Amino acid sequence: MVLAGIGAGLAAIGAGIGIGRIGGSAMDAIARQPEATSKIQTAMIIAAALIEGVALFAVVVALIAK
């Protein structure tokens, strides 16, 4: 049970780091090319959603695999 909690926690931390990097990179890109804001935001949201999906799957697998 303890290992399941550690696995779920690592998945959540990894997702947070990944989404943070995406957000930071998107802000840098928007600062360089403000006219491409809508394209950058769309790509950022899609990437963040994919990361969240993988993180949710990892949490569920960690908790089921006891």
Residue, then its C-alpha position, 0 to 999 in steps of 0.5 A: m500500500v505504501l508503494a502505491g502511494i509513492g507511485a501515485g505521488l510521483a505521477a502527480i509530481g511528474a505531471g506538475i513539473g511537465i505542465g509547469r515546463i509547458g506553461g513556462s515555455a509557452m510564455d517565452a514563446i508568446a513573449r517572442q511572437p505575440e502574434a502567434t498567441s492563439k496557436i501557442q495557447t491551443a498547443m499548450i492546452i492540448a499538451a497539458a491535457l495529454i499529460e494530465g491523462v497520462a498522470l491520471f492513468a499512472v495514478v490509477v494503475a499505481l493504486i490498483a496494482k497494490 
